[in-house]
């Protein structure tokens, strides 16, 4: 069992992605990236990217791909 506890931003991203479970993984990644770009402050982008990188293999690949698609702050 992992002791890794996701950050609030990772939990939020997971919650958002779950809302689109009916879509393909690629479409969920695109929509999450669009959501983050539209509604999150630039400093939230930076923290989110850092937290996803720190989560490594425990992070949902959909979220990892969304971070790759983000427009820089």
N, C-alpha and C positions, 0 to 999 in steps of 0.2 A: 504494500500500500504506500502511495506517495504522500510525503509530507507537504508537497507543493500546494499552496493556497493561492488561487489566482487573484490578481489585483482587481480593484473595483472596475477599472477600465476593461480588463479582460472578461470579467463577468458580464459587463454591459454588452460587450461585443458578442459574446456567446449567446446572450439573451436575444440580441437583435438578429443574429444569424438563424437562431431557432425559429423565428417568426417566418422565415422563408424556406422552411424545410422541404416544401413542395417544389422548389427550384433546383436546378443543377448546381453543383459545387462552384463552377465558374461564375454563374449568375449571382449566387450568394456573395461571392468575393467582390464582384463588381458593385453590387448594391451596398455592401458594407463600406467599401471605399468611398462611394458617392455620399453615403450618409455621414461618414466621418468628415469628408471634405466640406460638406454643406453645413454641418451643425456643431462640430467640435472646434474649439479655439486652437491656434497653432501650437501653443505650449502643451495642449492635450495630445496633439499628434506626436510630438517628440516623446512624451512619457509613454504613450501607447506603443510606439515603435520600439522603445527601449524595453518595455515590459514583455512584448512579444518575443524579442530577441533573447531576453533572459529566460523565458519559459522554455525555449528550445523545443525538443521533441514532444513536450507535453501540450503544446499549443495546437489547436485545431488547424489543419492545413488550409482551410477556407480563410481563416483569419490571417495566417501567414501570407497568403496570396493577396488578400485585401491590403495589407501593409505595403506590399510590393507595388500595388497600383495607386497608392496615395500620392497626391500632389503635395510637394514639399511645403512646409510652413513659410 
